[in-house]
Each structure stands twice: as structure tokens, then as C-alpha cells.
Amino acid sequence: MTSIPDKTELVRLSGVTKRFGGRSPALDAISGSILGGEITGLVGPDGAGKTTMIRLMTGLMLPDSGTVEVLGFDTAQNPAAIQASIGYMPQRFGLYEDLSVQENLNLYADLRGLPKNERTATFDELLTFTDLKRFSDRLAGKLSGGMKQKLGLACALLKKPRLLLLDEPGVGVDPISRRELWKMVENLTREGIGVVWSTAYLDEAEACNAVLLLNQGKLLFSGKPSELTARAEGRVFKVSGMSGRKRQVLAKLLDQEDVIDGAIQGEAIRIVTGNSALPDILPAGDGAAVVPAPPRFEDAFVDLLGGGPGGRSKLAEAQQTLPAKDDRPVIEAKGLTKAFGDFTAADDITFAIRRGEIFGLLGPNGAGKSTTFKMLCGLLKPTAGEGRVAGFDLRRDAASARNQLGYMAQKFSLYGDLSIGQNLDFFAGVYGLSGQRKRARVALMNEIFDFGRHAGQSSKDLPLGLKQRLALACAVMHEPQALFLDEPTSGVDPITRREFWTHINALVEKGVTVLVTTHFMEEAEYCDRISLIYRGRSIALGSPDALKASVVSKDNPDPTMEDAFIALVERSETGAKEAA
């Protein structure tokens, strides 16, 4: 690929403002720059202005005021020259799912005007680079999420760009694929290519060379991630050894005046405070140990936004406490197996989930966790084995089982053409609510989630965070015994994610049982137990701390959940090869 000098200024933004209609600016007087040979993180919550800024850099959209210069060209004067020299991967990349990997490359080569005599070498280089050569004949629609992102990256690199714009490439991608994608992009920067990586994931932001941090169209910070992280130095603590249930302790801590943020980390709790003094935050006589912890970029970002949402959940306060009837599991899988023709997507999956437990299904894209999840929801009929929810067999009593569960899908699955109120009314009816009970529950959801000012808006036009709130409201409308959450916070901002887990943790304290899939490894720490699914089988089962402890090594004495995920998958892969 073409090499250019490191640290060349590739993009210059000067007082850039962009409005849509009469609303507040999507971007408000933004100034900054993007350098070659670096990954610049364009970081912020949903609706912060990230996608608008990337589209301005492509020349597909012009600012209302200010200037955008890309590769020395003003986007208003010469967009064609810019578009010929950049690579752009939109948030919803337009792969043709009924075309193969190779056919997609051929199509994009035609669209990008790649000369015929260069194609064979370019395709070979990109398929090798993305490790897609062995899948060149596979339909794009049959690829996993991570493989689709790699193909999207290959299409964006066809003309060897000087600047690569990636709009949220890590959303919905498992940790292994995300790490592979990151390594590929890092290799590009070594050749002088400048990369813009848009993200709401703050662990991705922390790995960037520089970040532009946006919120509600305003630039809050520009510089190295470490410079922002340093602002939380001395204000982060880890609490361990507490008596009682950690979710209750966390809720109390989050309601302390000086506690800005907090999260569960396995058996411990991590908190961020407003000052550097070790606070007296624990109940007297609790016996817990509080020790300083190194700050993360996310700590400083949440602090910059004014802190998290606190520990109170109005949703859980309105939830009736479910009685502990007996020791029978609320959700149970016994030898669940699902085959599609000669392909077995889930093979002999077995586990039992107790009342008031959060159980996580983790695994790479295409591993079989969504198939397992859908069988337990009653959305897929198993080939063999059985699943039970609240004592009801999903084969014989599917309707009764579904009445005991609430389901929140991976992709927004409500009716986009209906308003918030219409969706709430519809799902209340689906779950068997009527009359005064229905009216009371709909009114309660409107109050808890503050839907009032958006009441008449079509659901498809809502910001992602509000869509997730609506999906959760519909799922809990009937006060189910079990909640099924399929990647419930994928792509949402940190504050919305904290608000979501405040509700879930508090509902669990009321006896609700939760089955969740996630690619967000710090979110997995909220689980009481985790089953790691790989190639259709469960390869590990245990608490987050137990899974981390199982991969401790001399080189990595304190592994993260992501380290454990990757190490356990690699261990399974090695074992399978040795057995063969």
C-alpha cells in the first residue's frame, strides 16, 4: 500500500457546525485534526454527532458553517478528489448478502474503478490480509458478524486509501473478531494510513492514539486517551469482601453523594468517586476492603458527563417480589440440540438457572449461543433435548412458557411504524393485559422511562438508547418471571448501559431470572454464572471470577474477562486439533 509520512495532517476541521431542521446542532463549532499513521477515535454516545462528522469528511455532506479539509482538499470545492483517495465503511455496510465474498469484491472494484489488471493481486492481498481467502465462495449473508466486518474492510481498502473512515466497526462483533479487526487496522497505520474509528465502546477508545470525544454535538475533549484517563487518578476504588448481595451494595453505593460511577466486577465492585480521599462509603461493620484501582478511560468519560444514573430503579420498585417457591430452576436446558441439515448449530447444551440469577451465554459470532437462546425462548424448535421455563416444557406448553418470560431481541424488533404508546399498548395486549391493569402498566412504563415528550414519534426514528428503553419496557410489561436479553446494550452509550443494568440488577433482587447474551466483556461481569459456547458446544461453565482464574498464567497473572474468553476459545481449538 502507498506509504506516506507519519503524522501528516490528513483532516482539518475548523469551526464546523451542522444542523438538521430546526433542532439543536448535530455538530456545534467543532475544530480538530486527524493525523496519518494513527488511529483516531471518534468517541461518544448514540446521537453525539459521530456519523455526521464522518459523512462530512467524505464530502457526502457539507457543513452549514466552518470548513472541512481532507487530504488538502476542501470538501465543498473538490469532493470527488477526496472520495477517490479515501476508504469509507458506513455503520450499516452495504454488502450484498446474496452475493459471495468474491462477488462483493468484484462489484465494489467496479464501483471504485479498480483497473482490471490490478484486481487479481489486490484481491489476493486483501483476502489474505482479512483471512477470508478460504471463504471467498461463501455468500455474504452466511458470514458471521466479524467476518462481515472484515469483508466490509476489504471493500473499503480496494483503492489503497490514504484515509480510512470506519463508522462503529466493532458493534455486534465478538471479542476475538474485534481484536483481529483491531490488529488489521493497526497494521494499516504502520504504512502511514490515517484511520478514524468511530465508537461508543470506551475500551476501543482507550486503545486509540488520539480521540475526539463528542457529546450532543459538542467536542468535550481532544487529545491522547491517557490524558483524559489521568483526570480520574486517585478516585477509583475496588470494594471486595462485602457481606450481603453485591447488587444491593452497589445500589447503595451509587446513591452515595460522592460516588460518581460504579459497576460489578465478578465478586467485587468498582467505584469512581468525586474526590481523591478514600471515602467512608460502606455501611458500618460491613467488613469490606476498599483498595485503590487504576483508572480507565471510561471512568473519566462518565465523570466528564456528570456521572452515572445512580442506583435507584423505579422499574424494580414497582415490580412485585416473586416468591421463592422451591429449588427448581426457572430456566433449564437439558441436552438442547439444533441441527440445520447436516450442520449442528447447538450440540447437547445443558444448564439450569436459579431464581434471581443472571446467567450469561457468551461465544464468538456463529458459535451457537443465539440458537440456544432462541430455543429457550420458544422461537426455535430443538432437534433433540428439552428446554423449560418456569416449569413449563417448551415443546408441550410453549404458550404458557412464553407468558412467563419477557424477550428483548438483539436487533430492535418492535413495530417501527408504531409510536411508543402504540407499541406499549400492543405488547400489553400480546402479554394478556387488559382493562385497568393494562392502562396502569402502560402509564407506569411511560413514567419510569420518561417517554412523554417522544410519545407520538415513530419508534423507528428514535435514538438507539430510547429504542432500547422501549424494548425493555415492552419486555417487562407483564412482570415476567424470566427475562431473555439478546445483546441488549449493543452500541448504546455508557450512561444508557448503566441505566439499563441498574434496572436489571434491581429486578433480579426482586426474584426475576435473567438469561443474557453479550459481546461486551465488562457487562459479562454482572453475571452470576457464564456458559461459554464455541462451535455449538459449551466449553466452560462457571462464575466470571472462576473463568478468569482458569486462565491465569505467569505472563498474565490478572486476566480480564476478555482475556479469559479468548484463552478458553483458543484452548478448546487446540484440544480439538490434538484430538483429531
C-alpha positions in Angstrom: 0.0 0.0 0.0 1.1 3.5 -0.6 3.2 4.9 2.2 3.0 8.5 3.3 5.0 10.3 6.0 3.8 9.6 9.6 1.9 12.3 11.4 0.9 14.2 8.3 -2.3 16.2 8.9 -4.9 14.4 6.8 -8.1 16.1 8.0 -8.6 19.6 9.4 -11.9 20.7 10.9 -12.3 24.4 11.5 -15.4 25.7 13.4 -17.7 23.0 11.8 -21.4 23.3 12.5 -24.1 21.1 11.1 -27.9 21.3 11.7 -30.8 19.2 10.5 -34.0 21.1 10.5 -34.7 23.4 13.5 -33.2 21.1 16.0 -30.0 21.7 18.1 -26.8 21.4 16.1 -25.7 17.9 15.3 -22.2 19.4 15.4 -21.5 22.6 17.1 -18.4 24.6 16.2 -16.0 21.6 16.1 -12.3 22.1 15.4 -9.7 19.4 15.3 -7.4 17.3 13.1 -6.7 13.7 12.0 -3.1 12.6 11.5 -1.7 9.9 9.3 -0.1 6.8 10.8 -2.6 7.0 13.7 -5.9 5.6 14.8 -8.1 8.5 15.9 -11.1 7.5 17.9 -14.3 9.4 17.2 -15.9 8.7 20.5 -19.3 9.5 22.0 -22.8 8.2 22.9 -25.5 7.5 20.4 -26.6 10.8 18.8 -23.3 12.6 19.7 -22.6 13.5 16.1 -20.0 10.8 15.1 -21.7 9.7 11.9 -22.4 13.3 10.9 -18.7 14.1 11.3 -17.6 11.1 9.2 -20.0 11.9 6.4 -18.7 15.5 6.4 -15.2 14.1 5.9 -16.3 12.0 2.9 -17.8 15.1 1.2 -21.2 13.4 1.0 -22.5 16.2 3.3 -21.4 19.8 3.6 -21.2 21.9 6.9 -23.6 24.8 7.4 -20.6 26.8 8.6 -16.9 26.2 9.1 -14.6 24.2 6.8 -13.6 20.6 6.4 -10.3 19.9 4.6 -9.4 16.3 3.7 -6.1 15.4 2.1 -5.6 19.1 1.3 -9.0 19.5 -0.5 -11.9 21.5 0.8 -15.0 19.2 0.8 -17.1 22.0 -0.6 -14.8 22.6 -3.5 -13.5 19.2 -4.5 -15.4 16.2 -3.0 -14.6 13.9 -6.0 -10.9 14.2 -5.3 -11.4 13.3 -1.7 -13.7 10.3 -2.5 -11.2 8.9 -4.9 -8.5 8.8 -2.2 -10.3 7.6 0.9 -11.9 4.3 2.2 -15.3 4.5 3.9 -17.1 1.8 5.8 -20.6 3.1 6.9 -22.2 1.9 10.1 -24.5 -0.4 8.1 -22.2 -1.5 5.4 -24.0 -2.3 2.1 -22.8 -5.8 1.5 -25.0 -7.8 -0.9 -25.9 -10.8 1.1 -27.0 -12.9 -1.9 -23.5 -12.5 -3.4 -20.4 -14.3 -2.4 -17.4 -12.8 -0.8 -15.6 -12.7 -4.2 -18.6 -11.3 -6.0 -18.9 -8.5 -3.5 -15.3 -7.6 -4.1 -15.8 -7.7 -7.8 -18.8 -5.4 -7.5 -17.0 -2.9 -5.3 -14.0 -3.0 -7.6 -16.3 -2.0 -10.5 -17.9 0.8 -8.4 -14.5 2.1 -7.3 -13.0 1.9 -10.8 -10.2 -0.5 -9.9 -8.3 -1.3 -13.1 -8.8 -4.9 -14.3 -5.1 -5.7 -14.5 -4.7 -4.8 -10.7 -7.6 -6.9 -9.4 -6.1 -10.3 -9.1 -3.2 -9.1 -7.0 -5.3 -6.7 -5.0 -8.0 -9.4 -4.2 -5.3 -11.9 -3.2 -3.7 -9.3 -0.9 -7.0 -8.3 0.8 -8.3 -11.8 1.2 -5.0 -12.9 2.8 -5.0 -9.7 5.0 -8.5 -10.4 6.2 -8.2 -14.2 6.4 -11.2 -14.5 4.1 -9.5 -16.4 1.3 -10.9 -19.8 2.4 -14.4 -18.2 2.4 -14.3 -16.5 -1.0 -17.2 -18.6 -2.3 -19.4 -18.2 0.8 -22.5 -15.9 0.5 -22.0 -12.7 2.5 -25.4 -13.4 4.2 -23.9 -16.6 5.6 -20.9 -14.9 7.2 -20.6 -14.2 10.9 -20.8 -10.6 12.2 -17.0 -10.4 12.5 -16.4 -11.9 9.0 -18.9 -9.4 7.5 -16.9 -6.5 9.1 -13.7 -8.0 7.6 -15.3 -8.1 4.2 -16.5 -4.6 4.6 -13.0 -3.5 5.5 -11.6 -5.3 2.4 -14.1 -3.5 0.2 -13.1 -0.1 1.7 -9.4 -0.9 1.1 -9.7 -1.7 -2.6 -8.2 1.6 -3.8 -5.5 1.7 -1.2 -6.7 4.8 0.6 -4.7 7.4 2.4 -7.5 7.9 4.9 -9.8 5.1 6.2 -13.1 6.1 7.8 -14.8 3.3 9.9 -18.2 4.1 11.4 -18.7 1.9 14.5 -17.0 -1.2 13.1 -16.9 -3.0 16.5 -20.7 -3.0 17.1 -22.1 -6.6 17.5 -18.7 -8.2 16.9 -17.3 -10.7 19.4 -14.0 -10.1 21.3 -11.9 -12.4 19.1 -13.1 -10.8 15.8 -12.8 -7.3 17.3 -9.2 -8.0 18.4 -8.4 -9.3 14.9 -10.1 -6.3 13.2 -8.1 -4.0 15.5 -4.8 -5.7 14.6 -5.6 -5.3 10.9 -6.2 -1.6 11.3 -3.1 -1.1 13.4 -1.1 -2.7 10.6 -2.5 -0.2 8.1 -1.3 2.7 10.3 2.3 1.4 10.1 2.1 2.2 6.4 1.1 5.8 7.1 -2.6 5.4 6.6 -4.8 7.5 8.9 -7.7 5.7 10.4 -10.8 7.2 12.0 -12.5 4.6 14.2 -16.0 5.7 15.4 -17.2 4.0 18.6 -19.4 4.2 21.7 -17.2 1.4 23.3 -14.7 3.1 25.6 -12.3 0.2 25.7 -11.8 0.7 22.0 -11.3 4.5 22.6 -8.7 3.7 25.2 -6.6 1.8 22.6 -6.6 4.7 20.0 -3.6 7.0 19.5 -5.9 10.1 19.9 -9.5 10.7 20.5 -12.1 13.4 19.6 -14.8 13.0 22.4 -18.3 14.2 21.4 -21.5 14.6 23.3 -24.7 16.2 22.0 -22.7 17.7 19.1 -20.1 19.4 21.3 -16.4 18.5 21.5 -15.7 17.7 25.1 -12.0 16.5 24.7 -9.3 16.2 22.1 -6.0 14.5 22.7 -4.5 11.2 23.9 -6.8 8.9 25.8 -4.2 8.7 28.7 -4.6 12.5 29.2 -8.3 12.1 29.9 -7.8 8.9 32.0 -5.3 10.7 34.2 -8.1 13.0 35.4 -9.6 10.1 37.4 -6.3 9.2 39.0 -6.7 8.5 42.7 -10.5 8.4 42.6 -11.1 4.8 41.6 -11.5 2.1 44.2 -12.2 -1.6 44.3 -14.5 -3.0 47.0 -14.3 -6.6 47.9 -15.2 -9.0 50.7 -18.5 -7.4 51.5 -21.3 -9.2 53.3 -24.7 -9.5 51.7 -25.6 -9.4 48.0 -23.2 -7.3 45.9 -26.1 -5.9 43.8 -27.7 -4.4 46.9 -24.3 -3.0 48.0 -23.7 -1.5 44.6 -27.2 0.2 44.6 -26.5 1.7 48.0 -23.0 2.9 46.9 -24.4 4.5 43.7 -26.8 6.6 45.8 -23.9 8.0 47.9 -23.4 11.7 47.1 -19.7 11.4 46.4 -19.9 8.2 44.2 -19.9 9.2 40.6 -20.0 5.7 39.0 -19.9 2.0 39.9 -20.0 -1.4 38.4 -19.8 -5.1 39.4 -16.6 -6.9 38.6 -17.1 -10.5 39.4 -17.3 -10.8 43.2 -16.0 -7.2 43.6 -17.4 -3.7 43.0 -15.5 -0.9 41.2 -16.4 2.7 42.1 -15.4 6.1 41.0 -15.6 9.0 43.5 -15.7 12.7 43.3 -12.5 13.4 45.3 -9.2 11.6 45.9 -9.7 10.9 49.6 -10.6 7.3 50.5 -14.3 7.8 51.2 -16.3 6.4 54.1 -18.8 4.8 51.8 -19.6 1.4 53.2 -22.1 0.6 55.9 -20.6 0.4 59.4 -19.4 -3.1 60.3 -19.7 -4.4 56.7 -16.1 -5.8 56.8 -15.4 -5.0 53.2 -12.0 -4.0 51.9 -11.6 -0.9 49.8 -8.3 -0.5 47.8 -7.3 2.0 45.1 -7.6 0.8 41.5 -6.1 2.1 38.3 -8.4 4.4 36.3 -9.8 3.6 32.9 -10.8 5.9 30.1 -14.5 5.1 30.7 -14.2 6.3 34.3 -13.0 9.8 33.2 -15.6 9.9 30.4 -18.6 9.1 32.7 -17.2 11.7 35.2 -17.0 14.3 32.3 -20.7 13.6 31.5 -21.6 14.3 35.1 -21.7 10.7 36.4 -23.9 7.7 36.1 -27.7 7.4 36.7 -27.5 6.4 40.4 -28.6 3.1 42.0 -32.4 3.6 42.2 -34.7 1.7 39.8 -38.2 2.9 39.7 -39.0 -0.1 37.4 -37.9 -2.6 40.2 -39.6 -0.6 42.9 -42.9 -1.2 41.0 -42.2 -4.9 40.5 -43.8 -7.4 42.8 -41.3 -9.6 44.6 -41.5 -13.1 43.2 -41.9 -15.8 45.9 -39.1 -18.4 46.2 -41.4 -21.3 45.6 -38.8 -24.1 45.7 -35.4 -25.0 44.4 -36.5 -25.9 40.9 -34.7 -23.9 38.2 -36.6 -21.1 36.4 -34.8 -21.7 33.1 -33.5 -25.2 32.2 -31.7 -26.7 29.2 -31.3 -30.5 29.0 -29.3 -31.7 26.1 -30.6 -29.0 23.8 -29.5 -29.7 20.2 -30.4 -27.9 17.0 -29.4 -29.1 13.5 -29.9 -27.4 10.2 -29.5 -30.1 7.6 -26.0 -31.6 8.2 -24.9 -28.6 10.3 -25.3 -28.7 14.1 -25.6 -25.2 15.4 -26.1 -26.2 19.1 -25.0 -29.6 20.4 -26.1 -31.1 23.8 -26.3 -27.8 25.7 -27.2 -28.3 29.4 -27.5 -25.9 32.3 -30.0 -24.8 34.9 -30.7 -21.2 36.1 -32.0 -20.5 39.6 -34.5 -17.8 40.6 -32.9 -14.4 40.9 -29.7 -15.3 39.0 -28.1 -13.6 35.9 -26.8 -16.3 33.6 -24.7 -15.3 30.6 -24.3 -17.0 27.2 -21.0 -15.9 25.7 -19.3 -17.0 22.5 -17.8 -15.8 19.2 -20.1 -14.9 16.3 -21.7 -18.0 14.9 -20.8 -20.2 17.9 -24.4 -21.2 18.6 -25.4 -19.0 21.5 -28.2 -17.3 19.7 -29.6 -20.6 18.5 -29.5 -21.9 22.1 -31.1 -18.6 23.3 -33.9 -18.9 20.7 -34.7 -22.5 21.6 -35.2 -21.5 25.2 -37.5 -18.6 24.2 -39.6 -21.0 22.2 -38.7 -19.3 18.9 -36.8 -22.4 17.6 -37.9 -26.0 18.0 -35.0 -28.2 19.1 -33.9 -31.2 17.2 -33.2 -33.0 20.4 -33.3 -32.3 24.1 -35.7 -30.2 26.1 -36.0 -26.7 27.5 -38.2 -25.5 30.4 -39.2 -22.0 31.6 -40.9 -21.6 34.9 -41.7 -25.3 35.0 -43.3 -25.3 31.5 -41.9 -27.6 28.8 -41.3 -25.5 25.7 -42.4 -28.4 23.4 -45.7 -29.2 25.1 -46.6 -25.9 26.8 -44.9 -23.2 24.6 -47.7 -20.7 25.1 -47.7 -21.0 28.9 -43.9 -20.8 29.0 -43.9 -17.6 26.8 -46.4 -15.9 29.2 -43.8 -16.3 31.9 -40.9 -14.7 30.0 -40.0 -11.3 28.6 -37.9 -11.1 25.4 -35.6 -8.3 24.3 -34.2 -9.1 20.8 -30.6 -8.4 19.6 -32.0 -6.0 16.9 -34.8 -3.6 17.6 -37.8 -5.8 17.0 -40.7 -3.6 17.9 -43.0 -2.1 15.2 -41.1 0.8 13.7 -44.2 2.5 12.2 -46.0 2.5 15.5 -45.4 5.2 18.1 -44.1 4.5 21.6 -47.6 4.5 23.0 -48.9 2.2 20.3 -46.1 -0.3 20.9 -46.8 -0.3 24.6 -50.5 -0.9 24.1 -49.9 -3.6 21.5 -47.4 -5.6 23.7 -49.5 -5.2 26.8 -52.3 -6.9 24.8 -50.0 -9.6 23.5 -49.0 -10.4 27.1 -52.6 -10.8 28.1 -53.1 -7.5 29.9 -56.4 -5.7 29.6 -58.7 -3.2 31.3 -57.4 -1.2 34.3 -54.3 -3.5 34.7 -53.2 -2.7 31.1 -53.8 1.1 31.5 -51.9 1.1 34.8 -48.9 -0.8 33.4 -48.7 1.4 30.2 -48.9 4.6 32.3 -46.2 3.2 34.6 -43.8 2.5 31.7 -44.3 6.0 30.3 -43.5 7.5 33.7 -40.5 5.3 34.5 -38.8 5.7 31.1 -39.9 9.3 30.6 -41.4 8.6 27.2 -43.8 11.6 27.3 -42.1 14.0 25.0 -41.5 11.3 22.4 -44.9 9.7 22.7 -46.1 10.4 19.2 -42.8 9.7 17.4 -42.5 6.6 15.2 -40.3 4.0 17.0 -38.0 3.6 14.0 -37.0 7.3 14.3 -36.0 7.1 17.9 -32.3 7.4 19.1 -30.8 4.0 19.8 -30.8 4.5 23.6 -34.5 5.3 23.6 -35.3 2.3 21.4 -33.6 0.1 24.0 -35.6 1.6 26.8 -38.8 1.0 24.8 -37.8 -2.6 24.1 -37.1 -3.2 27.8 -40.4 -1.6 28.8 -42.3 -3.9 26.4 -40.4 -7.0 27.7 -41.3 -6.3 31.4 -44.8 -5.0 30.9 -46.4 -8.2 32.3 -43.9 -8.7 35.2 -42.4 -11.9 33.8 -40.5 -14.5 35.9 -37.7 -14.7 33.4 -36.1 -12.1 31.1 -34.3 -13.1 27.9 -31.9 -10.3 26.8 -30.1 -10.9 23.5 -27.2 -8.4 23.3 -29.4 -5.8 24.9 -26.9 -2.9 25.0 -25.0 -3.4 21.8 -23.9 0.0 20.5 -25.5 2.1 23.3 -23.7 4.8 25.2 -22.1 4.1 28.7 -24.8 6.1 30.6 -27.7 4.3 28.9 -25.9 1.0 29.6 -25.5 1.8 33.3 -29.2 2.8 33.5 -30.2 -0.5 31.8 -28.1 -2.6 34.3 -29.4 -0.6 37.3 -32.9 -1.8 36.3 -31.8 -5.4 35.6 -29.8 -5.7 38.9 -32.7 -4.4 40.9 -35.2 -6.7 39.1 -33.0 -9.7 39.9 -33.2 -8.6 43.6 -37.0 -9.0 43.3 -36.5 -12.6 42.1 -36.5 -12.1 38.3 -34.3 -14.6 36.5 -32.2 -13.3 33.6 -30.6 -15.0 30.6 -28.3 -12.6 28.6 -26.0 -12.8 25.6 -23.4 -10.1 25.2 -20.2 -9.3 23.4 -19.4 -6.6 26.0 -17.0 -8.3 28.3 -17.3 -5.9 31.2 -21.0 -6.4 31.0 -20.4 -10.2 31.4 -19.0 -9.4 34.9 -22.6 -8.7 36.0 -23.5 -12.4 35.5 -23.5 -14.8 38.4 -22.5 -17.6 36.0 -21.5 -17.9 32.4 -21.6 -20.6 29.8 -19.1 -20.1 27.0 -20.3 -21.6 23.8 -17.9 -22.4 20.9 -18.7 -24.4 17.8 -22.1 -25.4 19.1 -20.9 -26.8 22.4 -20.5 -25.4 25.9 -16.7 -25.4 26.6 -16.7 -23.7 30.0 -19.3 -23.0 32.8 -18.7 -21.0 35.9 -18.7 -17.6 37.6 -16.7 -14.7 35.9 -14.0 -15.0 38.6 -13.8 -18.8 38.1 -13.4 -18.4 34.4 -10.7 -15.7 34.8 -8.9 -17.8 37.4 -8.8 -20.8 35.0 -6.6 -18.9 32.5 -4.2 -17.3 35.0 -0.6 -17.6 33.8 2.9 -16.3 34.6 2.6 -13.9 31.6 -1.0 -12.8 32.6 -1.5 -13.1 36.4 -4.6 -10.9 36.4 -6.6 -11.7 33.3 -9.6 -9.7 32.2 -12.9 -11.3 31.1 -11.9 -10.7 27.5 -8.6 -12.5 28.1 -10.5 -15.4 29.6 -12.9 -15.5 26.7 -10.1 -15.6 24.1 -7.8 -18.0 26.1 -10.7 -20.5 26.7 -11.7 -20.5 23.0 -8.0 -21.0 21.9 -7.6 -23.8 24.5 -10.7 -25.5 23.0 -9.4 -25.1 19.5 -6.0 -26.6 20.5 -7.8 -29.5 22.2 -9.9 -30.2 19.1 -6.8 -30.3 16.9 -5.0 -32.6 19.2 -8.0 -34.9 19.4 -8.2 -35.0 15.6 
